[in-house]
C-alpha cells in the first residue's frame, strides 16, 4: 500500500510540474487561466528559457493588453537576451498586426501590435531591425494610409522618419496610385496631409521629387502646392516635436528647383517662404549662393528679398555677411523692416569682433544700402568705439528713401522727411556716444 501511495504521489507531482512547464502549449493555455497573465510575464522575463518561447509569451501578453508589462520586462533584460527575444518576437507581432485588406483601418489589437513593433525596433539588432522596417512599411504603405497614419501611439510620420527612404518609396507608390486612379474626370482623389508629411519625413529622394512635382504641376486641388511645401518644411525645418528633424542631404540636389518655386509668384501664399526656408535648411555652403542670388530678384513682394537675406545669414553665418549686404538692391527700405529682417540677425553673429570688422569694411562700400545696413548693425551691437567712424560719414548725401515706412495715411504736413545716410550715421554715432 505504501509503495502504491508513493507512486501516485510521484505521478501527481510530475503532472503538476508538467502543467507549469514553459512550452508552446502551456503558453497558449495561460491566456485563458486566472493565473495565466503572471505565468506569461514570468516566462517572458526568464532568461533561462528559449528565446522563442519567451517571444511566444510576449506575443500572448500583447493579445491580453499587457503592453506595459512587455515594455518594462524588455527594459529589464540584458542587452544580448533582449536582442534575441526581439528577433523572435517581431514575426509574431507582425502576425498580430497584419491585415489582408489594404483599404481598411485595422482593429485596436492590430494597432497595438503595430505600436509594439515600433517600440521593440530600438532593441533589435541590424538584421531584425531591417525585418521590422519591412513590416512597418507594409503596414503603412497602403491606400488607407491616411487613416492608419493617425492610429495608435506612434503616428505615420514618426514611423516613416524611423524607417527612412524605403517607407517613402512605398508611400510614393500610394501617391501615384491616387493620382492615376480611374474615374476622376469630375472629382479628383484627395491627397491627404498625412500622406504628404509621411513622404517628406521619410527623407526619400524620390519622395522629395514627387512632392515638388505636386507643387509645380496642376492636380485639380489649389491647396496642394502649399500643403506639399508645408510637409517639407515640417520635415526639414521645424517638425514641431512630432519626430526628429531630417538631415539636409536630400535637399542639396533640389536647390535649383526650390529656387524656381520660390520665384514663381503665381503659387499660393506661403509657398515661397517655405521654399526659401528649405534652401536655408540645406546648410552652408550650398545654401548661400542661391539665397544671395534671390535678394536682388525683382519680386513683387518687398518681403521676398528680406526672407532670402535672412535665411542666407542664418545658414551661412559670418561668412555670408558681405555677400548678403552687397546683394541688397538700391530700393526703398523702412528702417524698422531693415533692422528686423537683417540687422538684428547680423548683430547676433559671432565672433563679435569679426562681425564688427566686417561692418567697418562695409562702411566704405560703394553700395549705399550696404553702408546703411552696416551703420545700423554697429548701432545694434552697441559698439561705442565705432562712433567716430559713423560720425565720419556725416557728409554722405544719399537719401534713405522709405526710412519711415509707408506714410500714405499720414497728413502731408505731418509726414517725416527721409534722412540722408550722413544724417542717420551722425544720429547713430550720437546714440553710441551717449550710451558709452
TORKOL-4160 file (C-alpha; in steps of 0.2 Angstrom, whole numbers, padded with zeros to 4 digits, m for minus):
436
<pt num="1" X="0000" Y="0000" Z="0000"/>
<pt num="2" X="0014" Y="0012" Z="0005"/>
<pt num="3" X="0023" Y="0008" Z="m0012"/>
<pt num="4" X="0007" Y="0012" Z="m0022"/>
<pt num="5" X="0004" Y="0028" Z="m0012"/>
<pt num="6" X="0022" Y="0034" Z="m0016"/>
<pt num="7" X="0019" Y="0030" Z="m0034"/>
<pt num="8" X="0003" Y="0040" Z="m0035"/>
<pt num="9" X="0011" Y="0055" Z="m0026"/>
<pt num="10" X="0026" Y="0055" Z="m0038"/>
<pt num="11" X="0014" Y="0054" Z="m0054"/>
<pt num="12" X="0004" Y="0069" Z="m0047"/>
<pt num="13" X="0020" Y="0079" Z="m0044"/>
<pt num="14" X="0026" Y="0076" Z="m0062"/>
<pt num="15" X="0008" Y="0080" Z="m0068"/>
<pt num="16" X="0008" Y="0096" Z="m0058"/>
<pt num="17" X="0026" Y="0101" Z="m0065"/>
<pt num="18" X="0020" Y="0097" Z="m0082"/>
<pt num="19" X="0006" Y="0109" Z="m0080"/>
<pt num="20" X="0018" Y="0124" Z="m0076"/>
<pt num="21" X="0031" Y="0119" Z="m0089"/>
<pt num="22" X="0035" Y="0133" Z="m0101"/>
<pt num="23" X="0031" Y="0126" Z="m0118"/>
<pt num="24" X="0021" Y="0132" Z="m0133"/>
<pt num="25" X="0005" Y="0123" Z="m0127"/>
<pt num="26" X="0005" Y="0130" Z="m0110"/>
<pt num="27" X="0009" Y="0147" Z="m0116"/>
<pt num="28" X="m0006" Y="0147" Z="m0126"/>
<pt num="29" X="m0016" Y="0139" Z="m0112"/>
<pt num="30" X="m0011" Y="0153" Z="m0100"/>
<pt num="31" X="m0021" Y="0166" Z="m0110"/>
<pt num="32" X="m0037" Y="0158" Z="m0103"/>
<pt num="33" X="m0032" Y="0154" Z="m0085"/>
<pt num="34" X="m0034" Y="0165" Z="m0069"/>
<pt num="35" X="m0015" Y="0164" Z="m0065"/>
<pt num="36" X="m0010" Y="0164" Z="m0083"/>
<pt num="37" X="m0005" Y="0183" Z="m0085"/>
<pt num="38" X="0008" Y="0181" Z="m0071"/>
<pt num="39" X="0014" Y="0165" Z="m0079"/>
<pt num="40" X="0016" Y="0173" Z="m0096"/>
<pt num="41" X="0025" Y="0188" Z="m0088"/>
<pt num="42" X="0037" Y="0176" Z="m0079"/>
<pt num="43" X="0040" Y="0166" Z="m0094"/>
<pt num="44" X="0044" Y="0182" Z="m0104"/>
<pt num="45" X="0056" Y="0188" Z="m0091"/>
<pt num="46" X="0065" Y="0171" Z="m0088"/>
<pt num="47" X="0082" Y="0172" Z="m0097"/>
<pt num="48" X="0085" Y="0154" Z="m0094"/>
<pt num="49" X="0071" Y="0148" Z="m0106"/>
<pt num="50" X="0072" Y="0148" Z="m0125"/>
<pt num="51" X="0071" Y="0165" Z="m0133"/>
<pt num="52" X="0057" Y="0159" Z="m0145"/>
<pt num="53" X="0047" Y="0153" Z="m0130"/>
<pt num="54" X="0049" Y="0170" Z="m0122"/>
<pt num="55" X="0044" Y="0178" Z="m0138"/>
<pt num="56" X="0028" Y="0167" Z="m0139"/>
<pt num="57" X="0024" Y="0173" Z="m0121"/>
<pt num="58" X="0027" Y="0191" Z="m0125"/>
<pt num="59" X="0015" Y="0190" Z="m0140"/>
<pt num="60" X="0002" Y="0182" Z="m0130"/>
<pt num="61" X="0004" Y="0196" Z="m0117"/>
<pt num="62" X="0001" Y="0209" Z="m0131"/>
<pt num="63" X="m0015" Y="0199" Z="m0135"/>
<pt num="64" X="m0021" Y="0201" Z="m0117"/>
<pt num="65" X="m0017" Y="0220" Z="m0117"/>
<pt num="66" X="m0002" Y="0218" Z="m0106"/>
<pt num="67" X="0009" Y="0230" Z="m0117"/>
<pt num="68" X="0016" Y="0240" Z="m0102"/>
<pt num="69" X="0022" Y="0223" Z="m0094"/>
<pt num="70" X="0031" Y="0219" Z="m0111"/>
<pt num="71" X="0039" Y="0236" Z="m0111"/>
<pt num="72" X="0045" Y="0235" Z="m0093"/>
<pt num="73" X="0052" Y="0217" Z="m0095"/>
<pt num="74" X="0061" Y="0222" Z="m0111"/>
<pt num="75" X="0069" Y="0236" Z="m0102"/>
<pt num="76" X="0075" Y="0225" Z="m0088"/>
<pt num="77" X="0083" Y="0212" Z="m0099"/>
<pt num="78" X="0101" Y="0211" Z="m0103"/>
<pt num="79" X="0106" Y="0218" Z="m0120"/>
<pt num="80" X="0110" Y="0201" Z="m0129"/>
<pt num="81" X="0095" Y="0192" Z="m0122"/>
<pt num="82" X="0084" Y="0207" Z="m0127"/>
<pt num="83" X="0090" Y="0207" Z="m0145"/>
<pt num="84" X="0087" Y="0188" Z="m0146"/>
<pt num="85" X="0070" Y="0189" Z="m0139"/>
<pt num="86" X="0065" Y="0204" Z="m0150"/>
<pt num="87" X="0072" Y="0194" Z="m0166"/>
<pt num="88" X="0059" Y="0181" Z="m0162"/>
<pt num="89" X="0045" Y="0192" Z="m0156"/>
<pt num="90" X="0045" Y="0203" Z="m0172"/>
<pt num="91" X="0037" Y="0190" Z="m0183"/>
<pt num="92" X="0024" Y="0185" Z="m0170"/>
<pt num="93" X="0020" Y="0204" Z="m0168"/>
<pt num="94" X="0018" Y="0205" Z="m0187"/>
<pt num="95" X="0006" Y="0191" Z="m0187"/>
<pt num="96" X="m0004" Y="0200" Z="m0174"/>
<pt num="97" X="m0003" Y="0217" Z="m0184"/>
<pt num="98" X="m0005" Y="0212" Z="m0202"/>
<pt num="99" X="m0022" Y="0214" Z="m0211"/>
<pt num="100" X="m0026" Y="0207" Z="m0228"/>
<pt num="101" X="m0036" Y="0221" Z="m0234"/>
<pt num="102" X="m0027" Y="0237" Z="m0238"/>
<pt num="103" X="m0042" Y="0248" Z="m0239"/>
<pt num="104" X="m0047" Y="0246" Z="m0220"/>
<pt num="105" X="m0041" Y="0253" Z="m0204"/>
<pt num="106" X="m0035" Y="0238" Z="m0193"/>
<pt num="107" X="m0044" Y="0235" Z="m0176"/>
<pt num="108" X="m0037" Y="0240" Z="m0160"/>
<pt num="109" X="m0027" Y="0224" Z="m0157"/>
<pt num="110" X="m0018" Y="0225" Z="m0173"/>
<pt num="111" X="m0014" Y="0243" Z="m0170"/>
<pt num="112" X="m0007" Y="0239" Z="m0153"/>
<pt num="113" X="0004" Y="0226" Z="m0161"/>
<pt num="114" X="0010" Y="0238" Z="m0174"/>
<pt num="115" X="0014" Y="0250" Z="m0160"/>
<pt num="116" X="0024" Y="0237" Z="m0151"/>
<pt num="117" X="0034" Y="0233" Z="m0167"/>
<pt num="118" X="0039" Y="0252" Z="m0167"/>
<pt num="119" X="0044" Y="0251" Z="m0149"/>
<pt num="120" X="0054" Y="0235" Z="m0150"/>
<pt num="121" X="0063" Y="0241" Z="m0165"/>
<pt num="122" X="0076" Y="0251" Z="m0154"/>
<pt num="123" X="0081" Y="0235" Z="m0146"/>
<pt num="124" X="0084" Y="0225" Z="m0162"/>
<pt num="125" X="0100" Y="0220" Z="m0170"/>
<pt num="126" X="0103" Y="0226" Z="m0188"/>
<pt num="127" X="0095" Y="0211" Z="m0196"/>
<pt num="128" X="0079" Y="0211" Z="m0185"/>
<pt num="129" X="0078" Y="0230" Z="m0187"/>
<pt num="130" X="0078" Y="0228" Z="m0206"/>
<pt num="131" X="0064" Y="0215" Z="m0204"/>
<pt num="132" X="0054" Y="0226" Z="m0193"/>
<pt num="133" X="0056" Y="0240" Z="m0205"/>
<pt num="134" X="0049" Y="0229" Z="m0219"/>
<pt num="135" X="0034" Y="0225" Z="m0208"/>
<pt num="136" X="0031" Y="0243" Z="m0204"/>
<pt num="137" X="0032" Y="0249" Z="m0222"/>
<pt num="138" X="0020" Y="0235" Z="m0227"/>
<pt num="139" X="0008" Y="0240" Z="m0213"/>
<pt num="140" X="0008" Y="0259" Z="m0218"/>
<pt num="141" X="0011" Y="0258" Z="m0236"/>
<pt num="142" X="m0007" Y="0255" Z="m0242"/>
<pt num="143" X="m0022" Y="0265" Z="m0249"/>
<pt num="144" X="m0029" Y="0268" Z="m0231"/>
<pt num="145" X="m0013" Y="0276" Z="m0226"/>
<pt num="146" X="m0021" Y="0292" Z="m0221"/>
<pt num="147" X="m0032" Y="0283" Z="m0208"/>
<pt num="148" X="m0018" Y="0272" Z="m0202"/>
<pt num="149" X="m0006" Y="0286" Z="m0200"/>
<pt num="150" X="m0016" Y="0293" Z="m0186"/>
<pt num="151" X="m0019" Y="0277" Z="m0177"/>
<pt num="152" X="m0011" Y="0271" Z="m0161"/>
<pt num="153" X="0003" Y="0279" Z="m0151"/>
<pt num="154" X="0016" Y="0280" Z="m0165"/>
<pt num="155" X="0009" Y="0290" Z="m0179"/>
<pt num="156" X="0014" Y="0288" Z="m0198"/>
<pt num="157" X="0026" Y="0302" Z="m0200"/>
<pt num="158" X="0036" Y="0297" Z="m0184"/>
<pt num="159" X="0037" Y="0279" Z="m0191"/>
<pt num="160" X="0042" Y="0285" Z="m0209"/>
<pt num="161" X="0055" Y="0295" Z="m0200"/>
<pt num="162" X="0062" Y="0279" Z="m0192"/>
<pt num="163" X="0061" Y="0268" Z="m0207"/>
<pt num="164" X="0068" Y="0281" Z="m0219"/>
<pt num="165" X="0068" Y="0281" Z="m0238"/>
<pt num="166" X="0061" Y="0263" Z="m0240"/>
<pt num="167" X="0045" Y="0270" Z="m0232"/>
<pt num="168" X="0045" Y="0285" Z="m0243"/>
<pt num="169" X="0047" Y="0274" Z="m0259"/>
<pt num="170" X="0031" Y="0264" Z="m0254"/>
<pt num="171" X="0021" Y="0280" Z="m0250"/>
<pt num="172" X="0026" Y="0287" Z="m0267"/>
<pt num="173" X="0018" Y="0272" Z="m0274"/>
<pt num="174" X="0002" Y="0275" Z="m0264"/>
<pt num="175" X="0003" Y="0294" Z="m0270"/>
<pt num="176" X="0004" Y="0289" Z="m0288"/>
<pt num="177" X="m0010" Y="0276" Z="m0287"/>
<pt num="178" X="m0021" Y="0290" Z="m0280"/>
<pt num="179" X="m0016" Y="0302" Z="m0295"/>
<pt num="180" X="m0018" Y="0288" Z="m0308"/>
<pt num="181" X="m0034" Y="0280" Z="m0302"/>
<pt num="182" X="m0048" Y="0280" Z="m0315"/>
<pt num="183" X="m0064" Y="0289" Z="m0313"/>
<pt num="184" X="m0058" Y="0306" Z="m0308"/>
<pt num="185" X="m0065" Y="0316" Z="m0323"/>
<pt num="186" X="m0076" Y="0326" Z="m0311"/>
<pt num="187" X="m0068" Y="0325" Z="m0294"/>
<pt num="188" X="m0050" Y="0322" Z="m0290"/>
<pt num="189" X="m0045" Y="0310" Z="m0277"/>
<pt num="190" X="m0040" Y="0319" Z="m0261"/>
<pt num="191" X="m0021" Y="0318" Z="m0257"/>
<pt num="192" X="m0021" Y="0320" Z="m0238"/>
<pt num="193" X="m0009" Y="0329" Z="m0227"/>
<pt num="194" X="m0004" Y="0313" Z="m0218"/>
<pt num="195" X="0002" Y="0306" Z="m0234"/>
<pt num="196" X="0012" Y="0321" Z="m0239"/>
<pt num="197" X="0020" Y="0323" Z="m0222"/>
<pt num="198" X="0024" Y="0304" Z="m0222"/>
<pt num="199" X="0033" Y="0305" Z="m0238"/>
<pt num="200" X="0043" Y="0321" Z="m0233"/>
<pt num="201" X="0048" Y="0313" Z="m0216"/>
<pt num="202" X="0055" Y="0298" Z="m0224"/>
<pt num="203" X="0069" Y="0308" Z="m0232"/>
<pt num="204" X="0067" Y="0298" Z="m0248"/>
<pt num="205" X="0075" Y="0307" Z="m0263"/>
<pt num="206" X="0061" Y="0301" Z="m0274"/>
<pt num="207" X="0048" Y="0306" Z="m0262"/>
<pt num="208" X="0055" Y="0324" Z="m0261"/>
<pt num="209" X="0055" Y="0325" Z="m0280"/>
<pt num="210" X="0037" Y="0319" Z="m0280"/>
<pt num="211" X="0032" Y="0332" Z="m0268"/>
<pt num="212" X="0040" Y="0346" Z="m0278"/>
<pt num="213" X="0031" Y="0339" Z="m0294"/>
<pt num="214" X="0014" Y="0342" Z="m0284"/>
<pt num="215" X="0019" Y="0360" Z="m0281"/>
<pt num="216" X="0024" Y="0363" Z="m0299"/>
<pt num="217" X="0010" Y="0354" Z="m0308"/>
<pt num="218" X="m0009" Y="0356" Z="m0309"/>
<pt num="219" X="m0018" Y="0342" Z="m0300"/>
<pt num="220" X="m0036" Y="0350" Z="m0298"/>
<pt num="221" X="m0033" Y="0355" Z="m0280"/>
<pt num="222" X="m0027" Y="0373" Z="m0277"/>
<pt num="223" X="m0022" Y="0369" Z="m0259"/>
<pt num="224" X="m0010" Y="0355" Z="m0264"/>
<pt num="225" X="0006" Y="0366" Z="m0268"/>
<pt num="226" X="0005" Y="0374" Z="m0251"/>
<pt num="227" X="0002" Y="0358" Z="m0242"/>
<pt num="228" X="0016" Y="0349" Z="m0251"/>
<pt num="229" X="0028" Y="0363" Z="m0246"/>
<pt num="230" X="0022" Y="0364" Z="m0229"/>
<pt num="231" X="0025" Y="0345" Z="m0227"/>
<pt num="232" X="0043" Y="0348" Z="m0232"/>
<pt num="233" X="0045" Y="0362" Z="m0221"/>
<pt num="234" X="0039" Y="0352" Z="m0206"/>
<pt num="235" X="0051" Y="0338" Z="m0210"/>
<pt num="236" X="0067" Y="0348" Z="m0214"/>
<pt num="237" X="0064" Y="0365" Z="m0204"/>
<pt num="238" X="0053" Y="0363" Z="m0189"/>
<pt num="239" X="0045" Y="0346" Z="m0185"/>
<pt num="240" X="0036" Y="0354" Z="m0170"/>
<pt num="241" X="0041" Y="0339" Z="m0159"/>
<pt num="242" X="0032" Y="0326" Z="m0170"/>
<pt num="243" X="0048" Y="0317" Z="m0175"/>
<pt num="244" X="0066" Y="0321" Z="m0177"/>
<pt num="245" X="0071" Y="0334" Z="m0190"/>
<pt num="246" X="0078" Y="0327" Z="m0206"/>
<pt num="247" X="0096" Y="0330" Z="m0211"/>
<pt num="248" X="0098" Y="0340" Z="m0226"/>
<pt num="249" X="0107" Y="0329" Z="m0238"/>
<pt num="250" X="0092" Y="0325" Z="m0249"/>
<pt num="251" X="0088" Y="0344" Z="m0251"/>
<pt num="252" X="0105" Y="0349" Z="m0259"/>
<pt num="253" X="0102" Y="0342" Z="m0276"/>
<pt num="254" X="0085" Y="0351" Z="m0277"/>
<pt num="255" X="0091" Y="0368" Z="m0273"/>
<pt num="256" X="0088" Y="0374" Z="m0291"/>
<pt num="257" X="0071" Y="0368" Z="m0291"/>
<pt num="258" X="0067" Y="0376" Z="m0274"/>
<pt num="259" X="0074" Y="0392" Z="m0280"/>
<pt num="260" X="0062" Y="0391" Z="m0296"/>
<pt num="261" X="0047" Y="0388" Z="m0284"/>
<pt num="262" X="0052" Y="0402" Z="m0273"/>
<pt num="263" X="0052" Y="0414" Z="m0288"/>
<pt num="264" X="0036" Y="0408" Z="m0295"/>
<pt num="265" X="0023" Y="0422" Z="m0290"/>
<pt num="266" X="0008" Y="0413" Z="m0296"/>
<pt num="267" X="0009" Y="0400" Z="m0282"/>
<pt num="268" X="m0001" Y="0401" Z="m0266"/>
<pt num="269" X="0004" Y="0412" Z="m0251"/>
<pt num="270" X="0017" Y="0404" Z="m0240"/>
<pt num="271" X="0025" Y="0393" Z="m0254"/>
<pt num="272" X="0039" Y="0405" Z="m0257"/>
<pt num="273" X="0043" Y="0407" Z="m0239"/>
<pt num="274" X="0044" Y="0388" Z="m0236"/>
<pt num="275" X="0055" Y="0386" Z="m0252"/>
<pt num="276" X="0067" Y="0399" Z="m0246"/>
<pt num="277" X="0067" Y="0391" Z="m0228"/>
<pt num="278" X="0071" Y="0374" Z="m0236"/>
<pt num="279" X="0085" Y="0381" Z="m0246"/>
<pt num="280" X="0092" Y="0388" Z="m0230"/>
<pt num="281" X="0090" Y="0371" Z="m0221"/>
<pt num="282" X="0102" Y="0363" Z="m0234"/>
<pt num="283" X="0116" Y="0372" Z="m0224"/>
<pt num="284" X="0132" Y="0381" Z="m0229"/>
<pt num="285" X="0140" Y="0382" Z="m0241"/>
<pt num="286" X="0126" Y="0375" Z="m0253"/>
<pt num="287" X="0113" Y="0387" Z="m0247"/>
<pt num="288" X="0122" Y="0403" Z="m0248"/>
<pt num="289" X="0124" Y="0406" Z="m0267"/>
<pt num="290" X="0105" Y="0403" Z="m0272"/>
<pt num="291" X="0099" Y="0413" Z="m0257"/>
<pt num="292" X="0110" Y="0428" Z="m0261"/>
<pt num="293" X="0105" Y="0427" Z="m0279"/>
<pt num="294" X="0087" Y="0429" Z="m0274"/>
<pt num="295" X="0090" Y="0445" Z="m0263"/>
<pt num="296" X="0090" Y="0456" Z="m0279"/>
<pt num="297" X="0077" Y="0446" Z="m0288"/>
<pt num="298" X="0063" Y="0458" Z="m0294"/>
<pt num="299" X="0049" Y="0450" Z="m0284"/>
<pt num="300" X="0033" Y="0460" Z="m0282"/>
<pt num="301" X="0033" Y="0457" Z="m0263"/>
<pt num="302" X="0046" Y="0468" Z="m0253"/>
<pt num="303" X="0047" Y="0453" Z="m0240"/>
<pt num="304" X="0055" Y="0442" Z="m0253"/>
<pt num="305" X="0072" Y="0450" Z="m0253"/>
<pt num="306" X="0072" Y="0450" Z="m0234"/>
<pt num="307" X="0067" Y="0432" Z="m0232"/>
<pt num="308" X="0081" Y="0427" Z="m0244"/>
<pt num="309" X="0094" Y="0438" Z="m0235"/>
<pt num="310" X="0088" Y="0432" Z="m0218"/>
<pt num="311" X="0089" Y="0414" Z="m0222"/>
<pt num="312" X="0106" Y="0417" Z="m0230"/>
<pt num="313" X="0113" Y="0425" Z="m0214"/>
<pt num="314" X="0106" Y="0411" Z="m0204"/>
<pt num="315" X="0113" Y="0397" Z="m0214"/>
<pt num="316" X="0129" Y="0405" Z="m0220"/>
<pt num="317" X="0133" Y="0414" Z="m0204"/>
<pt num="318" X="0148" Y="0427" Z="m0204"/>
<pt num="319" X="0155" Y="0420" Z="m0220"/>
<pt num="320" X="0139" Y="0426" Z="m0229"/>
<pt num="321" X="0138" Y="0444" Z="m0222"/>
<pt num="322" X="0147" Y="0453" Z="m0235"/>
<pt num="323" X="0138" Y="0444" Z="m0249"/>
<pt num="324" X="0121" Y="0447" Z="m0242"/>
<pt num="325" X="0125" Y="0466" Z="m0239"/>
<pt num="326" X="0132" Y="0468" Z="m0256"/>
<pt num="327" X="0117" Y="0460" Z="m0264"/>
<pt num="328" X="0104" Y="0472" Z="m0256"/>
<pt num="329" X="0096" Y="0481" Z="m0271"/>
<pt num="330" X="0095" Y="0500" Z="m0270"/>
<pt num="331" X="0076" Y="0502" Z="m0267"/>
<pt num="332" X="0066" Y="0510" Z="m0253"/>
<pt num="333" X="0068" Y="0502" Z="m0236"/>
<pt num="334" X="0059" Y="0506" Z="m0220"/>
<pt num="335" X="0072" Y="0507" Z="m0206"/>
<pt num="336" X="0062" Y="0496" Z="m0194"/>
<pt num="337" X="0060" Y="0482" Z="m0208"/>
<pt num="338" X="0078" Y="0483" Z="m0212"/>
<pt num="339" X="0083" Y="0481" Z="m0194"/>
<pt num="340" X="0070" Y="0467" Z="m0190"/>
<pt num="341" X="0075" Y="0457" Z="m0206"/>
<pt num="342" X="0093" Y="0459" Z="m0207"/>
<pt num="343" X="0102" Y="0470" Z="m0194"/>
<pt num="344" X="0096" Y="0460" Z="m0179"/>
<pt num="345" X="0102" Y="0443" Z="m0185"/>
<pt num="346" X="0119" Y="0450" Z="m0191"/>
<pt num="347" X="0122" Y="0458" Z="m0174"/>
<pt num="348" X="0119" Y="0441" Z="m0166"/>
<pt num="349" X="0133" Y="0433" Z="m0176"/>
<pt num="350" X="0149" Y="0428" Z="m0168"/>
<pt num="351" X="0164" Y="0431" Z="m0165"/>
<pt num="352" X="0159" Y="0448" Z="m0161"/>
<pt num="353" X="0175" Y="0456" Z="m0166"/>
<pt num="354" X="0175" Y="0448" Z="m0183"/>
<pt num="355" X="0157" Y="0454" Z="m0186"/>
<pt num="356" X="0162" Y="0472" Z="m0182"/>
<pt num="357" X="0177" Y="0471" Z="m0193"/>
<pt num="358" X="0166" Y="0466" Z="m0207"/>
<pt num="359" X="0154" Y="0481" Z="m0203"/>
<pt num="360" X="0169" Y="0493" Z="m0203"/>
<pt num="361" X="0174" Y="0487" Z="m0220"/>
<pt num="362" X="0156" Y="0489" Z="m0227"/>
<pt num="363" X="0155" Y="0507" Z="m0221"/>
<pt num="364" X="0166" Y="0511" Z="m0236"/>
<pt num="365" X="0156" Y="0500" Z="m0248"/>
<pt num="366" X="0150" Y="0508" Z="m0265"/>
<pt num="367" X="0133" Y="0501" Z="m0261"/>
<pt num="368" X="0123" Y="0514" Z="m0252"/>
<pt num="369" X="0111" Y="0501" Z="m0244"/>
<pt num="370" X="0126" Y="0490" Z="m0238"/>
<pt num="371" X="0134" Y="0506" Z="m0230"/>
<pt num="372" X="0117" Y="0510" Z="m0221"/>
<pt num="373" X="0115" Y="0492" Z="m0215"/>
<pt num="374" X="0132" Y="0492" Z="m0208"/>
<pt num="375" X="0128" Y="0508" Z="m0199"/>
<pt num="376" X="0113" Y="0500" Z="m0191"/>
<pt num="377" X="0122" Y="0484" Z="m0187"/>
<pt num="378" X="0136" Y="0494" Z="m0177"/>
<pt num="379" X="0122" Y="0503" Z="m0168"/>
<pt num="380" X="0113" Y="0487" Z="m0164"/>
<pt num="381" X="0129" Y="0480" Z="m0157"/>
<pt num="382" X="0131" Y="0495" Z="m0146"/>
<pt num="383" X="0149" Y="0497" Z="m0152"/>
<pt num="384" X="0153" Y="0514" Z="m0144"/>
<pt num="385" X="0171" Y="0513" Z="m0150"/>
<pt num="386" X="0165" Y="0514" Z="m0168"/>
<pt num="387" X="0155" Y="0530" Z="m0165"/>
<pt num="388" X="0169" Y="0541" Z="m0173"/>
<pt num="389" X="0169" Y="0530" Z="m0189"/>
<pt num="390" X="0150" Y="0533" Z="m0190"/>
<pt num="391" X="0152" Y="0552" Z="m0187"/>
<pt num="392" X="0164" Y="0552" Z="m0201"/>
<pt num="393" X="0150" Y="0548" Z="m0213"/>
<pt num="394" X="0140" Y="0564" Z="m0209"/>
<pt num="395" X="0144" Y="0571" Z="m0226"/>
<pt num="396" X="0135" Y="0557" Z="m0235"/>
<pt num="397" X="0121" Y="0564" Z="m0245"/>
<pt num="398" X="0112" Y="0549" Z="m0252"/>
<pt num="399" X="0094" Y="0549" Z="m0246"/>
<pt num="400" X="0087" Y="0534" Z="m0237"/>
<pt num="401" X="0071" Y="0533" Z="m0246"/>
<pt num="402" X="0057" Y="0525" Z="m0237"/>
<pt num="403" X="0066" Y="0526" Z="m0220"/>
<pt num="404" X="0050" Y="0530" Z="m0210"/>
<pt num="405" X="0040" Y="0517" Z="m0219"/>
<pt num="406" X="0023" Y="0519" Z="m0228"/>
<pt num="407" X="0017" Y="0537" Z="m0224"/>
<pt num="408" X="0002" Y="0537" Z="m0237"/>
<pt num="409" X="m0010" Y="0538" Z="m0222"/>
<pt num="410" X="m0002" Y="0552" Z="m0214"/>
<pt num="411" X="m0007" Y="0570" Z="m0217"/>
<pt num="412" X="0006" Y="0578" Z="m0229"/>
<pt num="413" X="0011" Y="0591" Z="m0217"/>
<pt num="414" X="0014" Y="0578" Z="m0204"/>
<pt num="415" X="0025" Y="0567" Z="m0215"/>
<pt num="416" X="0043" Y="0565" Z="m0210"/>
<pt num="417" X="0057" Y="0568" Z="m0222"/>
<pt num="418" X="0068" Y="0554" Z="m0226"/>
<pt num="419" X="0086" Y="0557" Z="m0219"/>
<pt num="420" X="0102" Y="0556" Z="m0229"/>
<pt num="421" X="0114" Y="0542" Z="m0225"/>
<pt num="422" X="0125" Y="0555" Z="m0217"/>
<pt num="423" X="0111" Y="0561" Z="m0206"/>
<pt num="424" X="0107" Y="0544" Z="m0200"/>
<pt num="425" X="0125" Y="0539" Z="m0197"/>
<pt num="426" X="0128" Y="0555" Z="m0187"/>
<pt num="427" X="0112" Y="0551" Z="m0177"/>
<pt num="428" X="0118" Y="0533" Z="m0173"/>
<pt num="429" X="0135" Y="0540" Z="m0168"/>
<pt num="430" X="0127" Y="0551" Z="m0156"/>
<pt num="431" X="0117" Y="0537" Z="m0148"/>
<pt num="432" X="0133" Y="0527" Z="m0146"/>
<pt num="433" X="0142" Y="0541" Z="m0138"/>
<pt num="434" X="0128" Y="0545" Z="m0126"/>
<pt num="435" X="0127" Y="0526" Z="m0121"/>
<pt num="436" X="0145" Y="0524" Z="m0118"/>
